[in-house]
Amino acid sequence: MKTASKLFFMLAAALAVQSLGSCKEAQEPLYGVCEISGTVVNDDNIPVQGAVVQALSGIDGSVVKSTSDETGKYEMKVEKATQTLYLETIAEGYENNNTMISVGYTNPIPDVSLGKASIEVDIVLHKNN
């Protein structure tokens, strides 16, 4: 993993731990299920096949990965997602793309679950110089 990738995920993990530390007492942090899908394209709007899109879960620091198909489409399901997710997209010949996403959940259960979310995140990759 490149240094920038490591730094991105270290920062994301630190922010997640900091936000969890603000919970009252030792209360279990809330999370929800988030389905993420989208398309990875390059600067010319051409689909990028084989791009790895990975999401960092704020609860336990686990990483969920998906690989874009020949049309650039990807999809994944993050079982323990917080209200902020961090996505990193890596593809050979392109600069890494790091994105922070605020997730809007539906049907939350107070003090139990954030609920469910289904979001679409389209990603544009820039070619390496």
Secondary structure, 3 states (H helix, E strand, C coil): CCHHHHHHHHHHHHHHHHHHHCCCCCCCCCCEEEEEEEEEEECCCCECCCCEEEEECCCCCCEEEEECCCCCEEEEEEEEECCEEEEEEECCCECCEEEEEECCCECCECCCECEEEEEECCEEECECC
